[in-house]
Amino acid sequence: MAVRLELHVAGRIEDYALIGDMQTAALVCRDGTVDWLCLPRFDSHAIFAGLLGTEEHGFWRLGPAYASDQQPPTAARRSYRGDSLILESEWDTQRGTVRVTDFMPPRDGAPQLIRIVEGVSGRVPMRSALRMRFSYGRVVPWVHKHEGRTVAVAGPDSVWFDTSAETYGKSLTTYADFTVAPGDRIAFTISWQPSHKEPPPLPEPEQSLEATEDFWREWVDHCTYHGPYREAVVRSLITLKALTYAPTGGIVAAPTTSLPEDIGGVRNWDYRYTWLRDAAITLSSLLRTGYREEARAWREWLLRAVAGDPENLQIMYGIAGERELGEAELDWLPGYENSSPVRVGNGAAHQLQLDVYGEVTEALHLAHMTGLARNDYASLLQLKLIRYLEDHWQEPDEGIWEVRGPRRHFVHSKVMAWVAVDRTIKLIESGDADGPLERWKELRDDIHRDVCERGYDKERNTFTQSYGSKELDASLLLIPQMGFLPPDDKRVIGTIEAIQRELSTPDGFILRYPTSGGDEGVDGLPGDEGAFLACSFWMADDLAMIGRVDEARKLFEKLLSLRNDLGLLAEEWDPRLQRQVGNFPQAFSHVPLIDTALRLTASGAYGG
């Protein structure tokens, strides 16, 4: 049987599974191909970048062998093993059934990706094809044998490949052809190590598998949510834990870069960093479900990241608190489904986004309210942030959506500035901080009055995206959730209903704001985008808050149906193509899923 060398084309975004070790992550397609893996960290260069290019840019396929005139077979079944991040994929072939178990052990030494092939029935011919390309697919490493092990070396990096199967090289790819019968178990492992160091220890796949399963079982046992949406909530929590960089407590927005918001377009960004906004709302969800240790670690990360210069708060940092995240384009990669450019780094890092002060303060407030041990510097930081806002809240900014057009007086930014002041007043009133209480109460009233006078359209009975504009913005849905106005305020209800009318897709999901198609709009970018999933969850929350609980539940369960077969969500849903788009999986989608589930459970608004 001739076996083709051109093995794989990247799948749809929802075709991928996530595995990871809480320092980096890999995406595994339905046909058994690892198309994305950065080593040793989330933000390191990828050694498999086929997701953003072709098979020439690096991949690792492990699955049944197939003929040259066929496409790679996809798994008939796949699932995570219980409440874990251990992926099990099964293929049914004419010759029998085979299972592949993929996982990354929580790191204690060299990072590893382990794949175990197990024969289930019959005798199934299998093939492993490993094509490592360093520096996002640009560098072909030197692959050679060292004391019976295969090692790929390029510059500062080395990747060690270990298996009991016989391997050979062809077309700059390392292959293994073998057959498995019932009960056979053959393991394959890659391990990263700095190239100047001694080889990493030989892997112990079976022991690592057992330890990985134990880790996730123990971690999930801490979850305090036991409501009707537990399966979706737990899977989202596991995903958020997987996006946490364990050494520092930083939380990446997603493990990928440049998965497009508009297939074929230019809305392609690097999300492998810690957005204060995303991390703060992630912290809130973890606290509400019993995960105080993660909350403590993130608070410590925050204090380190902003130390020495809190007045110049960045909207995002590197996962260890790095400030410089310069943006560049990788022109040798054609992009996912030809969506270019492929970007690394993120030029939005130094934007002014006043809402971030509110999100950070809200997270610190929630940590304080849920009994997280007091940290005096956290309180001091909160006071410094308010002193900055006192002088700057009236300035225009780039807003929550990081527009690359002109700065505006975004209503959501002003609302979140109000939140920052309000939560700090509560901190002072609790006796855990000292500050000019009466002056800041006046400041809180001034911001509230300014928003209600300049950000509200009386004729349409709705708040608007920015002062003086007619456009709407889904971030306005957070007004009642943040306590800026009560849910039964006619202006809140009018805003919710206006967003439903003007920002809903035909299938009922919510856009962030109007885009302009081929022309540049408020965000300074051409093209359109899909429905932003976080905004759709916010709508479900608001509907529940104003008493339309049946409508809220139906929208929430419709959103749950968009998850892939493993319970994962990207950033957006394209209503035209009926598929997920944007970086994947996306923390900013899984966090509001958890929050909405908690709200609906508390209200009794669920089926069954």
Secondary structure as the mmCIF struct_conf table of DSSP 4:
data_model
#
loop_
_struct_conf.conf_type_id
_struct_conf.id
_struct_conf.beg_label_comp_id
_struct_conf.beg_label_asym_id
_struct_conf.beg_label_seq_id
_struct_conf.end_label_comp_id
_struct_conf.end_label_asym_id
_struct_conf.end_label_seq_id
BEND BEND1 LEU A 5 LEU A 5
HELX_RH_3T_P HELX_RH_3T_P1 ILE A 13 ASP A 15
STRN STRN1 ALA A 17 GLY A 20
BEND BEND2 MET A 22 GLN A 23
STRN STRN2 ALA A 25 VAL A 28
TURN_TY1_P TURN_TY1_P1 ARG A 30 ASP A 31
BEND BEND3 GLY A 32 GLY A 32
STRN STRN3 THR A 33 CYS A 38
BEND BEND4 LEU A 39 ARG A 41
TURN_TY1_P TURN_TY1_P2 PHE A 42 ASP A 43
BEND BEND5 SER A 44 SER A 44
HELX_LH_PP_P HELX_LH_PP_P1 HIS A 45 HIS A 45
STRN STRN4 ALA A 46 PHE A 48
HELX_RH_3T_P HELX_RH_3T_P2 GLY A 50 LEU A 52
BEND BEND6 GLY A 53 GLY A 53
HELX_RH_3T_P HELX_RH_3T_P3 GLU A 55 HIS A 57
STRN STRN5 PHE A 59 PRO A 64
TURN_TY1_P TURN_TY1_P3 SER A 68 ASP A 69
BEND BEND7 GLN A 70 GLN A 70
HELX_LH_PP_P HELX_LH_PP_P2 GLN A 71 ALA A 75
BEND BEND8 ALA A 76 ALA A 76
STRN STRN6 ARG A 77 TYR A 80
BEND BEND9 ARG A 81 LEU A 85
STRN STRN7 LEU A 87 THR A 93
TURN_TY1_P TURN_TY1_P4 GLN A 94 ARG A 95
STRN STRN8 GLY A 96 PHE A 103
HELX_LH_PP_P HELX_LH_PP_P3 PRO A 105 ARG A 107
BEND BEND10 ASP A 108 ALA A 110
STRN STRN9 GLN A 112 GLY A 122
STRN STRN10 VAL A 124 ARG A 131
HELX_RH_AL_P HELX_RH_AL_P1 PHE A 134 GLY A 137
TURN_TY1_P TURN_TY1_P5 ARG A 138 ARG A 138
STRN STRN11 VAL A 139 VAL A 139
STRN STRN12 TRP A 142 HIS A 146
TURN_TY1_P TURN_TY1_P6 GLU A 147 GLY A 148
STRN STRN13 ARG A 149 ALA A 154
TURN_TY1_P TURN_TY1_P7 GLY A 155 PRO A 156
STRN STRN14 ASP A 157 THR A 163
BEND BEND11 SER A 164 ALA A 165
STRN STRN15 TYR A 168 LYS A 170
TURN_TY1_P TURN_TY1_P8 SER A 171 LEU A 172
STRN STRN16 THR A 173 VAL A 180
STRN STRN17 PRO A 182 PRO A 182
TURN_TY1_P TURN_TY1_P9 GLY A 183 GLY A 183
STRN STRN18 ARG A 185 PRO A 194
TURN_TY1_P TURN_TY1_P10 SER A 195 HIS A 196
BEND BEND12 LYS A 197 LYS A 197
HELX_LH_PP_P HELX_LH_PP_P4 GLU A 198 PRO A 203
HELX_RH_AL_P HELX_RH_AL_P2 PRO A 205 VAL A 220
TURN_TY1_P TURN_TY1_P11 ASP A 221 HIS A 222
BEND BEND13 GLY A 227 GLY A 227
TURN_TY1_P TURN_TY1_P12 PRO A 228 TYR A 229
HELX_RH_AL_P HELX_RH_AL_P3 ARG A 230 ALA A 242
TURN_TY1_P TURN_TY1_P13 LEU A 243 LEU A 243
STRN STRN19 THR A 244 TYR A 245
TURN_TY1_P TURN_TY1_P14 ALA A 246 GLY A 249
STRN STRN20 GLY A 250 ILE A 251
BEND BEND14 ALA A 253 ALA A 253
BEND BEND15 PRO A 255 PRO A 255
STRN STRN21 THR A 257 THR A 257
BEND BEND16 GLU A 261 ASP A 262
TURN_TY1_P TURN_TY1_P15 ILE A 263 GLY A 264
BEND BEND17 GLY A 265 VAL A 266
STRN STRN22 ASP A 270 ASP A 270
BEND BEND18 TYR A 273 TYR A 273
STRN STRN23 THR A 274 TRP A 275
HELX_RH_AL_P HELX_RH_AL_P4 LEU A 276 ARG A 288
TURN_TY1_P TURN_TY1_P16 THR A 289 GLY A 290
HELX_RH_AL_P HELX_RH_AL_P5 ARG A 292 VAL A 306
TURN_TY1_P TURN_TY1_P17 ALA A 307 GLY A 308
HELX_RH_3T_P HELX_RH_3T_P4 PRO A 310 ASN A 312
BEND BEND19 ILE A 315 ILE A 315
STRN STRN24 MET A 316 TYR A 317
TURN_TY1_P TURN_TY1_P18 ILE A 319 ALA A 320
STRN STRN25 ALA A 328 GLU A 329
TURN_TY1_P TURN_TY1_P19 ASP A 331 TRP A 332
HELX_RH_3T_P HELX_RH_3T_P5 TYR A 336 ASN A 338
STRN STRN26 ARG A 343 VAL A 344
BEND BEND20 GLY A 345 GLY A 345
HELX_RH_3T_P HELX_RH_3T_P6 GLY A 347 HIS A 350
TURN_TY1_P TURN_TY1_P20 LEU A 354 LEU A 354
HELX_RH_AL_P HELX_RH_AL_P6 ASP A 355 MET A 369
TURN_TY1_P TURN_TY1_P21 THR A 370 GLY A 371
HELX_LH_PP_P HELX_LH_PP_P5 LEU A 372 ARG A 374
HELX_RH_AL_P HELX_RH_AL_P7 ASP A 376 HIS A 392
TURN_TY1_P TURN_TY1_P22 TRP A 393 GLN A 394
BEND BEND21 GLU A 395 GLU A 395
STRN STRN27 ASP A 397 ASP A 397
TURN_TY1_P TURN_TY1_P23 GLY A 399 GLU A 402
BEND BEND22 ARG A 404 GLY A 405
STRN STRN28 ARG A 408 ARG A 408
STRN STRN29 PHE A 410 PHE A 410
HELX_RH_AL_P HELX_RH_AL_P8 VAL A 411 GLU A 429
TURN_TY1_P TURN_TY1_P24 SER A 430 GLY A 431
BEND BEND23 ASP A 432 ASP A 432
HELX_RH_AL_P HELX_RH_AL_P9 LEU A 437 ARG A 454
BEND BEND24 GLY A 455 GLY A 455
STRN STRN30 TYR A 456 ASP A 457
TURN_TY1_P TURN_TY1_P25 LYS A 458 ASN A 461
STRN STRN31 THR A 462 PHE A 463
BEND BEND25 GLN A 465 GLN A 465
STRN STRN32 SER A 466 SER A 466
TURN_TY1_P TURN_TY1_P26 TYR A 467 GLY A 468
HELX_RH_3T_P HELX_RH_3T_P7 ALA A 474 LEU A 477
HELX_RH_AL_P HELX_RH_AL_P10 LEU A 478 GLN A 481
TURN_TY1_P TURN_TY1_P27 MET A 482 GLY A 483
BEND BEND26 PHE A 484 LEU A 485
TURN_TY1_P TURN_TY1_P28 PRO A 487 ASP A 488
HELX_RH_AL_P HELX_RH_AL_P11 LYS A 490 GLU A 502
BEND BEND27 LEU A 503 LEU A 503
STRN STRN33 SER A 504 SER A 504
TURN_TY1_P TURN_TY1_P29 PRO A 506 ASP A 507
BEND BEND28 GLY A 508 GLY A 508
STRN STRN34 ILE A 510 ILE A 510
BEND BEND29 ARG A 512 TYR A 513
STRN STRN35 GLY A 517 GLY A 517
TURN_TY1_P TURN_TY1_P30 GLY A 518 GLY A 518
BEND BEND30 ASP A 519 ASP A 519
TURN_TY1_P TURN_TY1_P31 VAL A 522 ASP A 523
BEND BEND31 GLY A 524 GLY A 524
STRN STRN36 GLY A 527 GLY A 527
STRN STRN37 ALA A 531 PHE A 532
HELX_RH_AL_P HELX_RH_AL_P12 LEU A 533 MET A 545
TURN_TY1_P TURN_TY1_P32 ILE A 546 GLY A 547
HELX_RH_AL_P HELX_RH_AL_P13 VAL A 549 LEU A 560
TURN_TY1_P TURN_TY1_P33 SER A 561 LEU A 562
BEND BEND32 ARG A 563 ARG A 563
TURN_TY1_P TURN_TY1_P34 ASP A 565 LEU A 566
BEND BEND33 GLY A 567 GLY A 567
BEND BEND34 GLU A 571 GLU A 571
STRN STRN38 GLU A 572 ASP A 574
TURN_TY1_P TURN_TY1_P35 PRO A 575 GLN A 578
STRN STRN39 ARG A 579 VAL A 581
BEND BEND35 GLY A 582 PRO A 585
HELX_RH_AL_P HELX_RH_AL_P14 ALA A 587 SER A 603
TURN_TY1_P TURN_TY1_P36 GLY A 604 GLY A 604
#
